[in-house]
Amino acid sequence: MLLGLDHELNPRSRRALKPNFTRHPIERVRQHNKLARKYIIPSWYTLKPEDLWNINIPQLLKETSYILATHNDKKLQEAVEVQFAHFIYSSNMIEGDSLDITETIKIVRSLIAGSKVDLLPDLQSIHDNESLNRAIVLRRAVIQHVGAFIYLKEQIFECKSLSERDLRVCHGILTDNVPSSVSVKSYQGRHRTCGFTVGKLLKRRKGEEEAYCDPPEKVPENTRSWMTRYSTTLNDSDDPVAAASELKIEFLRICPFFDGNGLMSRLLFNFLLMNHYPHILVTFGEFRSERSKYRHSVRESIRSQAPGIFSFFALQNAAGSALQQLEGLGPATQLELSDMSRLKADLSLISGRNQEEGLPALRDLSLN
């Protein structure tokens, strides 16, 4: 199946992997400090650090994926397709504009079903050339997102290794015919050869120095090193959300291409996440408030050299995705109902349902 729903999960002793926090106090401190390095909670969020200590986050998402896999039916497939469309919509909105969500879902479903999608929209809704050109650009952005994801799945899903060619080709598919915001022609799949600051996300505060990406002469070497770590994480990770978040922030710091680095980083993040947790992905920011939190978490992660800031944002959204999929399942067995009740409670806690909106200041998870 297109979105990785054929991925096989090992239903091994799920509860056995849950950590025992009644062990020696030194072990507890080590476990808590490890968690503190991975996730940094915003101060506006009512979740307390100690609330996370008794939740094995990777195991929580793995158990959820296992239950979802046992309900791998048409309804779930359709739900994942819709969520994938919401991811594309949110990623394009972060860049500034997107096709509306209804049209995005239609295109995604058609492409996944193997149908061809025309770049030309329904001309009845078009009133002038400007509207037509905009519609074509936005439809192309959706089509190319799906095409880039399919390319990744076909090239690296089985071998679990991302090559430089794969990265360049995927970037080319994703950004084909998309004008560069830095006025560079034919930038698709090309490493940048000039100095960059770290995008619009990192506009300087008063009295603050600019945050620069890696120097251009270091881009090829650092990109290869990044791809090695990405490939390693595809095969194995003790915490895929935290690892994918760290890789995303590092990708933006390296800034391998002249443009389209944000789009690529989000696509690669979700591809890695779905490799470990089928049916679960992150939408990043469908609404303005969520996009503000996304930009804030990326900016502060790079500025502070603390990817845990973005990691918690990603974890919150991954938990929300998992919770949404669980709630959409059909009839369950009595054992599943017991498990699902526990999983939903933990996912709801992490995802922040009914939490207050607002741009966060940041608070570390440390014990100090």
C-alpha positions as a Markdown table, in Angstrom:
| # | Residue | x | y | z |
|---|---|---|---|---|
| 1 | Met | 0.0 | 0.0 | 0.0 |
| 2 | Leu | 1.2 | 3.5 | -0.8 |
| 3 | Leu | 1.4 | 5.0 | 2.7 |
| 4 | Gly | 3.3 | 2.2 | 4.3 |
| 5 | Leu | 0.3 | 0.3 | 5.7 |
| 6 | Asp | 1.9 | -3.0 | 4.6 |
| 7 | His | 4.7 | -2.4 | 7.1 |
| 8 | Glu | 4.8 | -5.4 | 9.5 |
| 9 | Leu | 5.0 | -4.8 | 13.2 |
| 10 | Asn | 6.2 | -7.3 | 15.7 |
| 11 | Pro | 3.5 | -7.9 | 18.3 |
| 12 | Arg | 6.1 | -8.9 | 20.9 |
| 13 | Ser | 5.5 | -8.5 | 24.7 |
| 14 | Arg | 4.3 | -4.9 | 24.6 |
| 15 | Arg | 4.0 | -4.2 | 28.3 |
| 16 | Ala | 7.4 | -5.8 | 29.0 |
| 17 | Leu | 9.2 | -2.8 | 27.5 |
| 18 | Lys | 7.6 | -0.3 | 29.8 |
| 19 | Pro | 10.3 | 1.1 | 32.1 |
| 20 | Asn | 10.2 | 0.4 | 35.8 |
| 21 | Phe | 10.6 | 3.7 | 37.6 |
| 22 | Thr | 10.7 | 2.0 | 41.1 |
| 23 | Arg | 14.3 | 1.1 | 40.5 |
| 24 | His | 17.3 | 2.6 | 42.2 |
| 25 | Pro | 17.0 | 6.5 | 42.5 |
| 26 | Ile | 20.2 | 7.0 | 40.4 |
| 27 | Glu | 18.6 | 5.0 | 37.6 |
| 28 | Arg | 15.5 | 7.1 | 37.8 |
| 29 | Val | 17.6 | 10.3 | 37.6 |
| 30 | Arg | 19.4 | 9.0 | 34.5 |
| 31 | Gln | 16.1 | 8.1 | 32.9 |
| 32 | His | 14.6 | 11.5 | 33.7 |
| 33 | Asn | 17.7 | 13.4 | 32.4 |
| 34 | Lys | 17.6 | 11.3 | 29.2 |
| 35 | Leu | 14.0 | 12.3 | 28.7 |
| 36 | Ala | 14.9 | 16.0 | 29.5 |
| 37 | Arg | 17.5 | 16.0 | 26.7 |
| 38 | Lys | 14.9 | 14.7 | 24.2 |
| 39 | Tyr | 11.9 | 16.8 | 25.0 |
| 40 | Ile | 11.5 | 20.4 | 26.3 |
| 41 | Ile | 8.0 | 21.4 | 27.4 |
| 42 | Pro | 6.6 | 24.9 | 26.8 |
| 43 | Ser | 5.7 | 26.7 | 30.0 |
| 44 | Trp | 2.1 | 27.4 | 28.7 |
| 45 | Tyr | 1.5 | 23.7 | 28.6 |
| 46 | Thr | -0.1 | 22.3 | 31.7 |
| 47 | Leu | 1.6 | 19.0 | 31.5 |
| 48 | Lys | 4.2 | 18.6 | 34.2 |
| 49 | Pro | 7.6 | 17.0 | 33.5 |
| 50 | Glu | 6.9 | 14.2 | 36.0 |
| 51 | Asp | 3.7 | 13.4 | 34.0 |
| 52 | Leu | 6.0 | 12.1 | 31.2 |
| 53 | Trp | 8.3 | 10.1 | 33.4 |
| 54 | Asn | 5.9 | 7.1 | 33.7 |
| 55 | Ile | 5.1 | 7.1 | 30.0 |
| 56 | Asn | 7.4 | 5.1 | 27.7 |
| 57 | Ile | 6.8 | 7.3 | 24.6 |
| 58 | Pro | 8.2 | 5.1 | 21.9 |
| 59 | Gln | 6.4 | 2.1 | 23.3 |
| 60 | Leu | 3.1 | 4.1 | 23.5 |
| 61 | Leu | 3.3 | 4.9 | 19.8 |
| 62 | Lys | 4.4 | 1.4 | 18.9 |
| 63 | Glu | 1.5 | -0.2 | 20.8 |
| 64 | Thr | -0.9 | 2.2 | 19.1 |
| 65 | Ser | 0.6 | 1.3 | 15.7 |
| 66 | Tyr | 0.2 | -2.4 | 16.5 |
| 67 | Ile | -3.5 | -2.0 | 17.4 |
| 68 | Leu | -4.1 | 0.1 | 14.2 |
| 69 | Ala | -2.4 | -2.6 | 12.1 |
| 70 | Thr | -4.8 | -5.2 | 13.4 |
| 71 | His | -7.6 | -3.0 | 12.0 |
| 72 | Asn | -5.9 | -2.5 | 8.7 |
| 73 | Asp | -9.1 | -2.1 | 6.7 |
| 74 | Lys | -10.4 | 0.2 | 4.0 |
| 75 | Lys | -11.7 | 2.7 | 6.6 |
| 76 | Leu | -8.3 | 3.1 | 8.2 |
| 77 | Gln | -6.6 | 3.4 | 4.8 |
| 78 | Glu | -8.9 | 6.2 | 3.9 |
| 79 | Ala | -8.3 | 7.9 | 7.2 |
| 80 | Val | -4.5 | 7.8 | 6.7 |
| 81 | Glu | -5.0 | 9.2 | 3.2 |
| 82 | Val | -6.9 | 12.1 | 4.6 |
| 83 | Gln | -4.3 | 12.7 | 7.2 |
| 84 | Phe | -1.6 | 12.6 | 4.5 |
| 85 | Ala | -3.6 | 15.2 | 2.6 |
| 86 | His | -3.7 | 17.4 | 5.8 |
| 87 | Phe | 0.1 | 17.1 | 6.1 |
| 88 | Ile | 0.5 | 18.3 | 2.5 |
| 89 | Tyr | -1.9 | 21.1 | 3.1 |
| 90 | Ser | -0.1 | 22.2 | 6.3 |
| 91 | Ser | 3.3 | 22.0 | 4.8 |
| 92 | Asn | 2.3 | 24.2 | 1.8 |
| 93 | Met | 0.6 | 26.6 | 4.2 |
| 94 | Ile | 3.8 | 27.0 | 6.1 |
| 95 | Glu | 5.4 | 28.0 | 2.8 |
| 96 | Gly | 2.7 | 30.7 | 2.4 |
| 97 | Asp | -0.2 | 29.2 | 0.3 |
| 98 | Ser | -2.0 | 26.0 | -0.4 |
| 99 | Leu | -4.8 | 24.5 | -2.3 |
| 100 | Asp | -7.9 | 24.2 | -0.1 |
| 101 | Ile | -8.1 | 21.1 | 2.0 |
| 102 | Thr | -11.1 | 19.6 | 0.1 |
| 103 | Glu | -9.3 | 19.7 | -3.2 |
| 104 | Thr | -6.1 | 18.5 | -1.6 |
| 105 | Ile | -7.9 | 15.4 | -0.3 |
| 106 | Lys | -9.4 | 14.7 | -3.7 |
| 107 | Ile | -6.1 | 14.9 | -5.5 |
| 108 | Val | -4.3 | 12.7 | -2.9 |
| 109 | Arg | -7.0 | 10.0 | -3.1 |
| 110 | Ser | -7.0 | 10.0 | -6.9 |
| 111 | Leu | -3.2 | 9.7 | -7.0 |
| 112 | Ile | -3.1 | 6.9 | -4.4 |
| 113 | Ala | -5.7 | 5.1 | -6.4 |
| 114 | Gly | -3.5 | 5.3 | -9.4 |
| 115 | Ser | -5.5 | 7.8 | -11.3 |
| 116 | Lys | -4.0 | 10.7 | -13.3 |
| 117 | Val | -4.7 | 14.2 | -12.1 |
| 118 | Asp | -4.8 | 17.1 | -14.4 |
| 119 | Leu | -3.0 | 20.3 | -13.5 |
| 120 | Leu | -5.9 | 22.3 | -14.8 |
| 121 | Pro | -8.6 | 22.9 | -12.2 |
| 122 | Asp | -12.3 | 23.1 | -12.7 |
| 123 | Leu | -12.5 | 26.1 | -15.0 |
| 124 | Gln | -16.0 | 27.0 | -13.7 |
| 125 | Ser | -14.3 | 28.3 | -10.6 |
| 126 | Ile | -11.7 | 30.4 | -12.5 |
| 127 | His | -12.5 | 34.0 | -13.4 |
| 128 | Asp | -9.1 | 35.3 | -14.7 |
| 129 | Asn | -5.6 | 34.3 | -15.7 |
| 130 | Glu | -4.2 | 35.2 | -12.3 |
| 131 | Ser | -6.6 | 32.8 | -10.6 |
| 132 | Leu | -5.8 | 30.1 | -13.2 |
| 133 | Asn | -2.1 | 30.4 | -12.7 |
| 134 | Arg | -2.4 | 30.3 | -9.0 |
| 135 | Ala | -4.6 | 27.2 | -9.1 |
| 136 | Ile | -2.1 | 25.4 | -11.4 |
| 137 | Val | 0.8 | 26.2 | -9.1 |
| 138 | Leu | -1.1 | 25.0 | -6.0 |
| 139 | Arg | -2.3 | 21.8 | -7.7 |
| 140 | Arg | 1.2 | 21.1 | -8.8 |
| 141 | Ala | 2.5 | 21.4 | -5.2 |
| 142 | Val | 0.1 | 18.7 | -4.0 |
| 143 | Ile | 0.8 | 16.4 | -6.9 |
| 144 | Gln | 4.5 | 16.7 | -6.4 |
| 145 | His | 4.3 | 16.1 | -2.7 |
| 146 | Val | 2.6 | 12.7 | -3.4 |
| 147 | Gly | 5.1 | 12.0 | -6.2 |
| 148 | Ala | 8.1 | 12.7 | -3.9 |
| 149 | Phe | 6.7 | 10.4 | -1.2 |
| 150 | Ile | 6.0 | 7.6 | -3.7 |
| 151 | Tyr | 9.6 | 8.0 | -4.9 |
| 152 | Leu | 11.0 | 7.7 | -1.4 |
| 153 | Lys | 8.9 | 4.6 | -0.7 |
| 154 | Glu | 9.9 | 2.9 | -4.0 |
| 155 | Gln | 13.6 | 3.7 | -3.6 |
| 156 | Ile | 14.4 | 3.3 | 0.1 |
| 157 | Phe | 11.5 | 1.6 | 1.9 |
| 158 | Glu | 13.0 | -1.9 | 1.4 |
| 159 | Cys | 16.7 | -1.2 | 1.5 |
| 160 | Lys | 16.4 | 1.4 | 4.4 |
| 161 | Ser | 19.1 | 3.6 | 3.0 |
| 162 | Leu | 19.0 | 7.1 | 1.6 |
| 163 | Ser | 21.5 | 7.9 | -1.1 |
| 164 | Glu | 22.7 | 11.2 | -2.3 |
| 165 | Arg | 21.0 | 10.5 | -5.6 |
| 166 | Asp | 17.7 | 9.7 | -3.9 |
| 167 | Leu | 17.9 | 13.0 | -1.9 |
| 168 | Arg | 18.6 | 15.0 | -5.0 |
| 169 | Val | 15.9 | 13.3 | -7.2 |
| 170 | Cys | 13.3 | 13.6 | -4.4 |
| 171 | His | 14.0 | 17.3 | -4.0 |
| 172 | Gly | 13.7 | 17.7 | -7.8 |
| 173 | Ile | 10.3 | 16.0 | -7.8 |
| 174 | Leu | 9.1 | 18.1 | -4.9 |
| 175 | Thr | 10.2 | 21.5 | -6.2 |
| 176 | Asp | 9.8 | 21.0 | -10.0 |
| 177 | Asn | 8.6 | 24.2 | -11.7 |
| 178 | Val | 8.5 | 25.9 | -8.3 |
| 179 | Pro | 10.2 | 29.3 | -8.6 |
| 180 | Ser | 13.0 | 29.9 | -6.1 |
| 181 | Ser | 12.4 | 32.5 | -3.4 |
| 182 | Val | 16.1 | 33.5 | -3.8 |
| 183 | Ser | 16.0 | 34.0 | -7.6 |
| 184 | Val | 18.2 | 30.9 | -8.4 |
| 185 | Lys | 17.3 | 29.2 | -11.7 |
| 186 | Ser | 17.2 | 25.4 | -12.0 |
| 187 | Tyr | 18.0 | 24.9 | -8.3 |
| 188 | Gln | 16.1 | 21.6 | -8.1 |
| 189 | Gly | 18.4 | 18.9 | -6.7 |
| 190 | Arg | 21.5 | 21.2 | -6.6 |
| 191 | His | 23.5 | 21.8 | -3.5 |
| 192 | Arg | 23.8 | 25.5 | -2.6 |
| 193 | Thr | 27.1 | 27.2 | -3.3 |
| 194 | Cys | 26.6 | 30.4 | -1.4 |
| 195 | Gly | 26.2 | 31.5 | 2.2 |
| 196 | Phe | 22.7 | 31.5 | 3.7 |
| 197 | Thr | 21.1 | 32.6 | 6.9 |
| 198 | Val | 18.6 | 30.1 | 8.3 |
| 199 | Gly | 15.6 | 31.2 | 6.4 |
| 200 | Lys | 12.7 | 33.5 | 7.3 |
| 201 | Leu | 12.1 | 31.5 | 10.4 |
| 202 | Leu | 15.1 | 33.1 | 12.0 |
| 203 | Lys | 14.6 | 36.8 | 11.6 |
| 204 | Arg | 16.9 | 38.5 | 14.1 |
| 205 | Arg | 15.7 | 39.9 | 17.3 |
| 206 | Lys | 17.0 | 43.3 | 18.3 |
| 207 | Gly | 20.7 | 43.1 | 19.1 |
| 208 | Glu | 20.9 | 39.5 | 18.0 |
| 209 | Glu | 23.4 | 38.1 | 15.4 |
| 210 | Glu | 22.2 | 36.3 | 12.4 |
| 211 | Ala | 22.0 | 32.6 | 12.5 |
| 212 | Tyr | 24.0 | 31.2 | 9.5 |
| 213 | Cys | 23.7 | 27.8 | 7.9 |
| 214 | Asp | 26.7 | 25.7 | 7.4 |
| 215 | Pro | 29.3 | 27.3 | 5.0 |
| 216 | Pro | 28.7 | 26.2 | 1.4 |
| 217 | Glu | 32.0 | 24.3 | 1.2 |
| 218 | Lys | 30.9 | 22.1 | 4.1 |
| 219 | Val | 27.4 | 21.3 | 2.6 |
| 220 | Pro | 28.4 | 18.1 | 0.6 |
| 221 | Glu | 30.3 | 16.6 | 3.5 |
| 222 | Asn | 27.7 | 17.5 | 6.1 |
| 223 | Thr | 24.9 | 16.3 | 3.9 |
| 224 | Arg | 26.5 | 12.9 | 3.4 |
| 225 | Ser | 27.0 | 12.6 | 7.1 |
| 226 | Trp | 23.4 | 13.6 | 7.7 |
| 227 | Met | 22.2 | 10.9 | 5.2 |
| 228 | Thr | 24.2 | 8.2 | 7.0 |
| 229 | Arg | 22.4 | 9.1 | 10.3 |
| 230 | Tyr | 19.1 | 9.2 | 8.5 |
| 231 | Ser | 19.6 | 5.8 | 7.1 |
| 232 | Thr | 20.7 | 4.4 | 10.4 |
| 233 | Thr | 17.6 | 5.9 | 12.0 |
| 234 | Leu | 15.4 | 4.3 | 9.3 |
| 235 | Asn | 16.7 | 0.9 | 10.4 |
| 236 | Asp | 16.7 | 1.4 | 14.2 |
| 237 | Ser | 15.8 | 4.0 | 16.8 |
| 238 | Asp | 15.0 | 3.9 | 20.5 |
| 239 | Asp | 12.9 | 7.0 | 20.1 |
| 240 | Pro | 11.9 | 7.8 | 16.4 |
| 241 | Val | 10.0 | 11.1 | 17.2 |
| 242 | Ala | 13.0 | 12.6 | 19.0 |
| 243 | Ala | 15.5 | 11.2 | 16.4 |
| 244 | Ala | 13.4 | 12.5 | 13.4 |
| 245 | Ser | 13.1 | 15.9 | 15.1 |
| 246 | Glu | 16.8 | 16.1 | 15.6 |
| 247 | Leu | 17.5 | 15.1 | 12.0 |
| 248 | Lys | 15.0 | 17.7 | 10.7 |
| 249 | Ile | 16.6 | 20.6 | 12.7 |
| 250 | Glu | 20.0 | 19.5 | 11.5 |
| 251 | Phe | 18.8 | 19.4 | 7.9 |
| 252 | Leu | 17.6 | 23.0 | 8.2 |
| 253 | Arg | 20.9 | 24.0 | 9.7 |
| 254 | Ile | 22.9 | 22.4 | 6.9 |
| 255 | Cys | 20.4 | 23.8 | 4.3 |
| 256 | Pro | 21.6 | 21.5 | 1.5 |
| 257 | Phe | 19.7 | 23.2 | -1.3 |
| 258 | Phe | 19.1 | 26.7 | -2.6 |
| 259 | Asp | 15.4 | 26.5 | -1.8 |
| 260 | Gly | 12.8 | 24.0 | -0.7 |
| 261 | Asn | 14.7 | 22.8 | 2.4 |
| 262 | Gly | 11.7 | 23.3 | 4.7 |
| 263 | Leu | 9.4 | 21.2 | 2.4 |
| 264 | Met | 12.0 | 18.5 | 2.2 |
| 265 | Ser | 12.7 | 18.4 | 5.9 |
| 266 | Arg | 9.0 | 17.9 | 6.7 |
| 267 | Leu | 8.5 | 15.2 | 4.0 |
| 268 | Leu | 11.6 | 13.3 | 5.2 |
| 269 | Phe | 10.5 | 13.6 | 8.8 |
| 270 | Asn | 7.1 | 12.0 | 8.1 |
| 271 | Phe | 8.6 | 9.3 | 5.9 |
| 272 | Leu | 10.9 | 8.3 | 8.8 |
| 273 | Leu | 8.1 | 8.5 | 11.3 |
| 274 | Met | 5.8 | 6.3 | 9.3 |
| 275 | Asn | 8.6 | 3.8 | 8.7 |
| 276 | His | 8.5 | 3.1 | 12.5 |
| 277 | Tyr | 4.9 | 3.9 | 13.2 |
| 278 | Pro | 2.6 | 3.2 | 10.3 |
| 279 | His | -0.6 | 5.2 | 10.3 |
| 280 | Ile | 1.0 | 8.0 | 12.3 |
| 281 | Leu | 2.3 | 11.3 | 10.9 |
| 282 | Val | 2.6 | 14.9 | 11.8 |
| 283 | Thr | 0.7 | 17.7 | 10.1 |
| 284 | Phe | 2.9 | 20.5 | 11.6 |
| 285 | Gly | 0.4 | 23.4 | 11.3 |
| 286 | Glu | -3.0 | 23.5 | 9.5 |
| 287 | Phe | -4.1 | 26.5 | 11.5 |
| 288 | Arg | -2.3 | 29.9 | 12.0 |
| 289 | Ser | -1.7 | 29.3 | 15.7 |
| 290 | Glu | -0.1 | 25.9 | 15.0 |
| 291 | Arg | 2.1 | 27.4 | 12.3 |
| 292 | Ser | 3.2 | 30.0 | 14.8 |
| 293 | Lys | 4.1 | 27.2 | 17.2 |
| 294 | Tyr | 5.9 | 25.3 | 14.5 |
| 295 | Arg | 8.0 | 28.3 | 13.5 |
| 296 | His | 8.7 | 29.2 | 17.1 |
| 297 | Ser | 9.9 | 25.6 | 17.9 |
| 298 | Val | 12.1 | 25.4 | 14.8 |
| 299 | Arg | 13.6 | 28.9 | 15.4 |
| 300 | Glu | 14.3 | 28.2 | 19.1 |
| 301 | Ser | 15.7 | 24.7 | 18.4 |
| 302 | Ile | 18.2 | 26.1 | 16.0 |
| 303 | Arg | 19.1 | 29.2 | 18.0 |
| 304 | Ser | 19.5 | 27.3 | 21.3 |
| 305 | Gln | 21.0 | 24.2 | 19.7 |
| 306 | Ala | 18.3 | 22.3 | 21.5 |
| 307 | Pro | 16.2 | 20.1 | 19.1 |
| 308 | Gly | 14.2 | 19.0 | 22.1 |
| 309 | Ile | 12.2 | 22.2 | 21.7 |
| 310 | Phe | 10.9 | 21.0 | 18.3 |
| 311 | Ser | 10.8 | 17.4 | 19.5 |
| 312 | Phe | 8.0 | 18.1 | 21.9 |
| 313 | Phe | 6.0 | 20.0 | 19.3 |
| 314 | Ala | 6.4 | 17.0 | 17.0 |
| 315 | Leu | 5.5 | 14.6 | 19.8 |
| 316 | Gln | 2.4 | 16.5 | 20.7 |
| 317 | Asn | 1.2 | 16.4 | 17.1 |
| 318 | Ala | 2.2 | 12.7 | 16.6 |
| 319 | Ala | 0.2 | 11.8 | 19.7 |
| 320 | Gly | -2.7 | 13.8 | 18.3 |
| 321 | Ser | -2.5 | 11.9 | 15.0 |
| 322 | Ala | -2.4 | 8.5 | 16.8 |
| 323 | Leu | -5.3 | 9.5 | 19.1 |
| 324 | Gln | -7.4 | 10.5 | 16.1 |
| 325 | Gln | -6.7 | 7.2 | 14.3 |
| 326 | Leu | -7.6 | 5.2 | 17.4 |
| 327 | Glu | -10.9 | 7.0 | 17.9 |
| 328 | Gly | -11.8 | 6.3 | 14.3 |
| 329 | Leu | -11.5 | 2.5 | 14.6 |
| 330 | Gly | -14.4 | 0.2 | 14.4 |
| 331 | Pro | -15.5 | -2.5 | 16.9 |
| 332 | Ala | -12.8 | -3.8 | 19.2 |
| 333 | Thr | -12.3 | -6.9 | 21.4 |
| 334 | Gln | -12.6 | -6.6 | 25.2 |
| 335 | Leu | -8.8 | -6.8 | 25.5 |
| 336 | Glu | -8.3 | -4.1 | 22.9 |
| 337 | Leu | -10.8 | -1.9 | 24.6 |
| 338 | Ser | -8.7 | -2.1 | 27.8 |
| 339 | Asp | -5.5 | -1.3 | 26.0 |
| 340 | Met | -7.1 | 1.4 | 23.9 |
| 341 | Ser | -8.5 | 3.1 | 27.0 |
| 342 | Arg | -5.0 | 3.3 | 28.5 |
| 343 | Leu | -3.4 | 4.4 | 25.2 |
| 344 | Lys | -6.0 | 7.1 | 24.6 |
| 345 | Ala | -5.5 | 8.5 | 28.1 |
| 346 | Asp | -1.7 | 8.8 | 27.6 |
| 347 | Leu | -2.0 | 10.1 | 24.0 |
| 348 | Ser | -4.6 | 12.7 | 25.1 |
| 349 | Leu | -2.3 | 13.9 | 27.9 |
| 350 | Ile | 0.6 | 14.3 | 25.6 |
| 351 | Ser | -1.3 | 15.8 | 22.6 |
| 352 | Gly | -2.7 | 18.6 | 24.7 |
| 353 | Arg | -6.4 | 18.3 | 24.1 |
| 354 | Asn | -8.3 | 21.3 | 25.5 |
| 355 | Gln | -4.9 | 23.0 | 26.2 |
| 356 | Glu | -4.8 | 26.8 | 26.1 |
| 357 | Glu | -3.6 | 28.3 | 22.8 |
| 358 | Gly | -0.7 | 30.7 | 22.7 |
| 359 | Leu | 2.9 | 31.0 | 21.6 |
| 360 | Pro | 5.0 | 29.4 | 24.3 |
| 361 | Ala | 7.9 | 30.5 | 26.3 |
| 362 | Leu | 10.1 | 27.5 | 27.0 |
| 363 | Arg | 10.7 | 25.4 | 30.1 |
| 364 | Asp | 13.2 | 22.6 | 30.4 |
| 365 | Leu | 12.3 | 19.1 | 31.5 |
| 366 | Ser | 15.3 | 18.8 | 33.8 |
| 367 | Leu | 15.0 | 17.9 | 37.5 |
| 368 | Asn | 16.8 | 21.1 | 38.7 |
